[in-house]
Amino acid sequence: MSGTILIVSEDVAVTDILKLTLAGYGDVVVFRRLQSAFDCIYHEIPNLLILDLPAQGSTADQLRTLKEDPLFAGLPVLAILDERNPPPDWTTVIVDDYIRKGDVERDIAGRVKLCLLRSQRMVEVNPLTRLPGNISINRGIQDRLDAKTAFALAYVDLNHFKPFNDKYGFSRGDDVLRITGRLLLNIVKNKQPQNSFVGHIGGDDFVCITDPPIIEEISREMISAFEHIIPTFYDLEDREAGFIRSCDREGQMKSYPIIGISIGIARTDNGVFSHYGELTGLASEMRQFAKQHPGSCYRINQRSCAL
């Protein structure tokens, strides 16, 4: 868990404890005042800001100004409070956690670790579907490869989603992505409650990880459930016609069928893999083969199934 931890405090005893305790967490940079730390923060956003928060002064206002900038809104802040001072109004002082000075030597390592892990989880969660993102996906694959655990990776992609999004707008497109993530999560967790994984790469791309024997059954159920519900997102006229009219990349009007789903599957028991990139590459290749089929289908290691 490496990175940069920026400390702002005029208390030398506190900063000495922090530098010694947090040396294993990455680069520890100390400033006496928040205002003087701004150049460093603007140059490179730290992984965590530890701020000695006085009862009086402009520090809280300076922090609020910093956090109001969208670029720094996600910067985790751990405040240090003097025992003699009551807690401030947390609705105006924007921090993620706080610790009393008397507890710093004993508890700071645990508090810092929790702040960093919480921040990491927030970054890794797709804000639309609330599913884990790329970092968690790659880590989940690599951890299983390192453990020599047999598993299957499915790369789930929507066909003709962009024309739908262009015609009906982002709001309805987001609804489709949310329901896709929910369907996939429900089906996977119903089939394998433990040691399974569902993630959202971004856009209309999703992944799931399960035991190899059930991945095809999951794919069939996902295709069936998706094709049952997706027509309800279309206007009645388009639903009855079975297609929509929308502009292509060249600005020409074209007909596009109802959104379908393509799934590419890679199983570790059908090959030798040491790096997550090898497996995701194979799953992506299988997905491309599946997309060549006019309807929804899945392809798995030289074998395909169209529904």
C-alpha positions in Angstrom: 0.0 0.0 0.0 2.4 2.7 -1.2 1.8 6.3 -2.2 2.2 9.7 -0.7 0.8 10.7 2.7 0.8 14.5 3.4 0.9 15.7 7.0 0.0 19.2 8.1 0.9 20.0 11.7 2.9 22.4 13.8 3.3 19.9 16.6 6.8 18.4 16.2 6.1 15.5 18.6 3.1 14.5 16.5 4.9 14.7 13.2 7.8 12.7 14.5 5.4 9.9 15.6 3.6 10.0 12.2 6.8 9.9 10.2 8.2 6.9 12.2 4.9 5.0 12.2 3.9 5.6 8.6 7.3 5.1 6.9 6.1 1.8 5.5 3.1 3.4 3.8 5.1 5.3 1.2 6.4 8.8 1.0 5.6 10.9 4.0 5.7 14.7 3.4 5.3 17.2 6.3 4.1 20.8 6.2 3.5 23.2 9.1 0.5 24.9 7.6 -2.2 23.8 5.0 -1.8 26.9 2.9 1.9 26.1 2.4 1.0 22.5 1.3 -1.3 23.6 -1.5 1.5 23.7 -4.1 2.4 20.1 -3.3 -1.2 19.0 -3.4 -1.9 20.7 -6.7 1.3 19.2 -8.2 0.5 15.7 -7.2 -2.6 14.6 -5.3 -1.6 12.6 -2.2 -3.2 9.3 -1.2 -4.1 10.8 2.2 -4.0 14.1 4.0 -3.5 14.0 7.7 -4.4 17.4 9.1 -3.8 18.8 12.6 -7.1 20.7 13.0 -7.0 23.6 15.5 -10.1 24.8 17.2 -9.5 28.4 15.9 -8.0 29.7 12.7 -8.6 29.4 9.0 -7.5 25.8 8.5 -11.1 24.4 8.3 -12.0 27.1 5.7 -8.9 26.4 3.6 -9.8 22.7 3.7 -13.4 23.3 2.6 -12.1 25.5 -0.3 -9.8 22.6 -1.3 -12.5 20.0 -1.1 -15.0 22.1 -3.1 -12.7 21.7 -6.1 -13.9 18.5 -8.0 -10.3 17.5 -8.5 -9.8 17.1 -4.8 -13.2 16.1 -3.6 -12.2 12.5 -3.3 -9.0 13.2 -1.4 -9.3 11.4 2.0 -8.6 13.6 5.0 -7.8 12.3 8.5 -8.1 15.1 11.2 -6.1 15.2 14.4 -8.0 16.9 17.3 -6.6 18.1 20.6 -8.2 16.4 23.6 -9.2 19.8 25.1 -11.2 20.8 22.1 -14.8 19.6 21.3 -15.4 18.1 17.9 -16.2 20.7 15.3 -19.4 20.9 13.2 -18.7 18.0 10.8 -21.2 19.3 8.3 -18.8 22.2 7.6 -15.5 20.5 8.3 -15.0 18.0 5.5 -13.0 15.1 6.8 -13.3 11.3 6.5 -12.2 10.4 10.0 -10.5 11.9 13.1 -8.3 10.9 15.9 -7.4 12.5 19.3 -3.7 13.5 19.8 -3.4 11.3 22.8 -4.3 8.3 20.6 -2.0 9.0 17.7 0.9 6.8 18.8 -1.4 3.8 19.5 -4.0 4.0 16.8 -2.8 6.1 13.9 -1.5 3.1 11.8 -4.9 1.4 11.9 -6.8 4.6 11.2 -4.6 5.4 8.2 -5.0 1.9 6.8 -8.8 2.1 7.1 -8.8 5.6 5.4 -6.7 4.3 2.5 -8.7 1.1 2.0 -12.0 3.1 2.2 -10.7 5.5 -0.4 -9.5 2.7 -2.6 -12.9 0.9 -2.5 -14.6 4.2 -3.4 -12.4 4.7 -6.4 -12.8 1.2 -7.6 -16.6 1.1 -7.5 -18.4 2.1 -10.7 -20.6 5.1 -9.6 -23.5 4.0 -11.9 -23.8 0.3 -11.1 -21.9 0.2 -7.8 -20.0 -2.8 -9.1 -16.2 -3.1 -8.7 -14.1 -1.5 -11.4 -10.9 -2.4 -13.3 -8.5 -2.4 -10.4 -10.6 -4.9 -8.5 -11.3 -6.9 -11.6 -7.6 -7.3 -12.5 -6.7 -8.1 -8.8 -9.5 -10.7 -8.6 -8.2 -12.5 -11.7 -4.6 -12.3 -10.7 -5.2 -13.5 -7.1 -7.0 -16.6 -8.5 -4.2 -17.2 -11.0 -1.6 -17.0 -8.3 -3.6 -19.4 -6.1 -3.7 -21.9 -9.0 -7.5 -21.9 -8.6 -9.5 -23.1 -11.6 -12.1 -20.6 -12.7 -13.9 -19.1 -15.7 -13.9 -15.5 -16.8 -16.8 -14.2 -18.8 -16.6 -10.9 -20.7 -20.2 -9.5 -21.2 -20.8 -6.9 -23.8 -24.0 -5.2 -25.2 -24.6 -5.1 -29.0 -26.0 -1.9 -30.6 -26.0 -0.1 -27.3 -24.6 3.2 -28.7 -27.4 3.7 -31.2 -29.9 3.1 -28.4 -28.0 5.6 -26.3 -28.0 8.2 -29.1 -31.7 7.9 -29.8 -33.1 7.6 -26.3 -30.5 9.6 -24.3 -28.1 8.9 -21.5 -30.7 8.6 -18.8 -32.4 5.6 -20.4 -29.0 4.2 -21.5 -27.9 4.4 -17.8 -31.0 2.4 -16.9 -30.0 -0.3 -19.3 -26.5 -0.5 -17.8 -27.9 -0.6 -14.3 -30.3 -3.5 -15.1 -27.6 -5.3 -16.9 -25.3 -5.2 -13.9 -28.1 -6.2 -11.6 -29.2 -9.1 -13.7 -25.6 -10.4 -14.0 -25.0 -10.0 -10.2 -28.3 -11.8 -9.3 -27.7 -14.7 -11.7 -24.1 -15.2 -10.6 -24.8 -15.0 -6.9 -27.8 -17.3 -7.2 -25.6 -19.9 -8.9 -22.5 -19.4 -6.8 -23.0 -17.3 -3.7 -19.4 -17.8 -2.5 -16.1 -17.1 -4.3 -17.7 -15.6 -7.4 -17.2 -12.0 -8.7 -19.1 -9.5 -10.9 -17.5 -6.3 -12.1 -18.1 -3.4 -14.4 -15.2 -2.5 -16.7 -17.0 0.6 -17.9 -19.6 1.6 -20.5 -21.5 -1.5 -21.6 -18.7 -4.0 -20.7 -19.0 -6.3 -17.6 -17.2 -9.3 -16.3 -18.0 -12.2 -14.0 -15.8 -14.9 -12.4 -17.2 -18.3 -11.4 -16.2 -21.9 -11.1 -15.8 -23.4 -14.7 -18.7 -25.9 -14.6 -21.4 -23.3 -14.2 -20.2 -20.5 -16.5 -22.2 -21.7 -19.6 -25.4 -22.1 -17.6 -24.9 -18.6 -16.2 -24.3 -17.3 -19.8 -27.5 -18.9 -21.0 -29.6 -17.5 -18.1 -28.1 -14.1 -18.6 -28.9 -14.1 -22.3 -32.4 -15.3 -21.7 -33.1 -12.8 -18.9 -31.6 -9.9 -20.8 -33.6 -10.6 -24.0 -36.8 -10.9 -21.9 -36.4 -7.5 -20.3 -34.6 -5.3 -22.8 -37.6 -4.7 -25.1 -39.3 -2.9 -22.3 -36.7 -0.1 -22.5 -37.9 0.7 -26.1 -40.8 2.9 -27.1 -43.8 0.8 -28.2 -43.4 1.6 -31.9 -39.7 0.6 -31.9 -40.5 -2.5 -29.9 -43.1 -3.7 -32.3 -40.9 -2.9 -35.3 -37.9 -4.8 -33.7 -35.4 -2.1 -34.6 -34.7 1.6 -34.2 -33.5 4.3 -36.7 -30.4 6.2 -35.6 -27.4 7.9 -37.1 -24.1 6.0 -37.5 -20.6 7.5 -37.0 -20.8 9.1 -40.5 -24.1 10.8 -39.7 -26.1 8.4 -42.0 -29.5 7.1 -40.8 -29.4 3.3 -40.3 -31.6 0.6 -38.7 -30.3 -1.1 -35.6 -31.9 -4.2 -34.0 -32.9 -4.5 -30.4 -29.9 -4.6 -28.1 -28.4 -8.0 -27.8 -25.7 -9.5 -25.5 -22.4 -11.1 -26.4 -20.4 -13.1 -23.9 -16.8 -14.3 -24.4 -15.6 -16.9 -21.9 -12.0 -18.0 -21.0 -11.5 -21.0 -18.7 -8.2 -21.5 -16.9 -8.7 -25.3 -17.0 -8.5 -25.1 -20.8 -5.0 -23.4 -20.9 -2.0 -22.2 -18.9 -2.1 -18.6 -17.7 0.2 -16.6 -15.4 -1.0 -13.0 -15.9 -4.4 -11.5 -15.8 -3.8 -9.8 -19.2 -3.5 -13.2 -20.9 -6.9 -14.3 -19.6 -8.7 -11.0 -20.3 -7.2 -11.0 -23.7 -8.6 -14.5 -24.5 -12.0 -13.6 -23.1 -12.1 -10.4 -25.2 -11.2 -12.5 -28.3 -14.0 -14.9 -27.5 -16.4 -11.9 -27.1 -15.4 -10.6 -30.5 -16.2 -14.0 -32.0 -19.6 -13.9 -30.3 -20.3 -10.4 -31.7 -20.0 -11.7 -35.2 -23.2 -13.6 -34.6 -26.3 -11.5 -35.5 -28.1 -12.3 -32.2 -27.2 -12.8 -28.6 -24.7 -15.6 -28.0 -21.6 -16.7 -26.0 -18.4 -18.3 -27.2 -16.0 -20.3 -25.1 -12.6 -21.6 -26.0 -13.3 -22.7 -29.6 -16.9 -23.6 -28.8 -19.9 -21.3 -29.3 -23.6 -21.3 -28.5 -26.3 -19.0 -30.0 -29.7 -18.6 -28.4 
